[in-house]
Amino acid sequence: MQSFNIGDIKITVITDGRFWIDGGAIFGIVPKVIWESLIPPDEKNRIPLALNLAVIEAGGRRVLVDAGVGTKLTEKQSRIYKPQDVKGVEARLAEADIDLKSIDTVIFTHLHFDHMGGATAPDGGEVEAVLPNARFVVQEKEWRDAQNCDEVTRGGYFDRSFAALEKSGRLELIDGDYEAAPGVVCRVTGGHTRAHQVVLLESKGERGIHFADLIPTTAHLKPAFVMALDLFPQEVLAEKKRFLEQAQREHWLCIFNHDCDNPVLKLGEGE
């Protein structure tokens, strides 16, 4: 667990273990001979990705950005993705001494299984939302796309949380920019998915960003390091360049949700 401040905004980054995924999928056109020196693969060509959860406190609100894989993977899915030390949102918040009931908003940057699975958990024979007082905020286009998968997108949208989130009555579909708390703004980037969003942070002249899967690890700071999983790679390239130019110039505090070693980094300071 690590805590940081951007002006009056407090950010606590909690890691709920990691999972393993094909390195070629994560580095796209980058040759293996290059990326394997950055994140060494296992014998099945998989690399570890951290599940870094961000709790943001601003203006009396407490916001969770993404929820990790969770504990609902099937036996087959576990063999594929090899989750390690995944305990779930409830356990991780308790370890950080954060009351589960104090989370009033969950922002899903997008709805792939490794970003929203932890928002629900098995409860007897049912799957139920685990954050009893939270609104679940996601872009409406992202929600619709997750409900209408095709052969290409189905591989990322397989979590069993969707019905439980709808059943909770606290699902909030948004369209475009959205202020979740004072100085905490969702902004659509597209790229990774059609309505993928990042979270911008600003307080007292200081700024930061949760990059989500626009830039999943610090190894992806290079513009050409675009994932094969990105549905619209040219959009990713353009958005990365735009955000990074400003982030480096203004020394933004950046959160990388899948980086195992550097979940938080201030750009423009020797990166």
Secondary structure, 3 states (H helix, E strand, C coil): CEEEEECCEEEEEEEEEEEEEEHHHHHCCCCHHHHCCCCCCCCCCEEEEEEEEEEEEECCEEEEECCCCCCCCCHHHHHHHCCECCCCHHHHHHHCCCCHHHCCEEECCCCCHHHHHHHEEEECCEEEECCCCCEEEEEHHHHHHHHCCCCCCCCCCCCCCHHHHHHHCCEEEECCCEEEECCEEEEECCCCCCCCEEEEEEECCEEEEECCCCCCCHHHHCCCCCCCCCCCHHHHHHHHHHHHHHHHHHCCEEECCCCCCCCEEECCCCC
